[in-house]
C-alpha cells in the first residue's frame, strides 16, 4: 500500500475518524489537505504535522455551502497543482424520530452529510478528470442498513451516500474511482454525543456495546484510517462502486 506524495483532501479532518485519517495519511507520506469548520483545531493540527516534517495544510470551510467547497477545491489545486484523492468524511448526527424533526434539523444533517458530498464531487471530479484520474472516498455508515432507534435522519443521510457511491462510479467510469468506507460503532466524539441522555454512564454503555459486537470491542478511528489509506492507494484499483464495511461483525448478528 502506497499513498506517498498523493494529494489527499479530507473533509471533517480535525475530529474523530477524520483526524485519525489526516494523521495517518500524512504519516504515510501523503500531502494532506485538512478541511474543517474547526479553525483552531485545524490550524493546530497543521502546525503539529508540519513540525513533524509531514506535509499538511489546513483549509477552513463549511462544506455544506457550495461556495466554500468551490473555494476549498481551488485552494487545494493552488497549493499542490492536483488532487489525487478526496475523503468526504464530514458528518453530523441528530437524535430523533421523523415526528420530532423540523426543517432546521433536516437542513443541518442533510447539508453536512449529503449536500457536502454532492458539492465536493461537483467541484473535484472535473479536476480529477482533467488530470487523468483520482479516487473519491465517502464515509458512509452501517446506519444506512440498520434501523437504529431515534436515528431516522442520520440513517437516511447515510443511505443516500451509499447510493451516491454507486452513481458516481457509473457516471465517471474510467476516470474517477469511487468507494465508500462503512464504519460500525467507532469510539469518537459523535458516538459519545449519541449516548447523552441515557440512564447509564458512557463507559458502561460502551462496555455493553462491546460485549455485543462479535470482535468484542468498539472500533477505533485508526481502524478506519488504515483501511481508508488502502482504498485511496493504487493497490485498491479494482475496488469501485461499493463500500467496505468495518463493523466488527455487527451486521452479522441475528435479531435475537
Secondary structure, DSSP 4 states (H G I P E B T S, - for coil): ---TT-EEEEETTTSHHHHHHHHHHHHTT-EEEEEES-HHHHHHHHHHHHHTT--EEEEE--TTSHHHHHHHHHHHHHHHS---EEEE-------B-GGG--HHHHHHHHIIIIIHHHHHHHHHHHHHHHHT-EEEEEE--GGGTS--TTBHHHHHHHHHHHHHHHHHHHHTTTTEEEEEEEE-SB-SHHHHHHTTT-SS-HHHHHHHHHHHSTTSS-B-HHHHHHHHHHHHSGGGTT--SEEEEESTTGGGS---
